[in-house]
């Protein structure tokens, strides 16, 4: 792909360009073909990077932890203990 598009650009520039500037037209056509090939390769790499990023997001996503109901029970037990202690002090 990297060699095919510059060759196609070279031939198109040779056919469409003027005969006075044929060398410059061929050079510019090959350069445009090369740039188009590089843009295509960059697009493929960018798509691969997005896929890798999505995979990493799924891998490192932390599951949400739901708070347990045992904390209020422990607090209620502590309150009952304090009341028992205070009740013993009053008598």
Secondary structure, 3 states (H helix, E strand, C coil): CCCHHHHHHHHHHHHHCCCCCHHHHHHHHHHHHHHHHHHHHHHHHHHHHHHHHHHHHHHHCCCCCCCCCHHHHHHHHHHHHHHHHHHHHHC
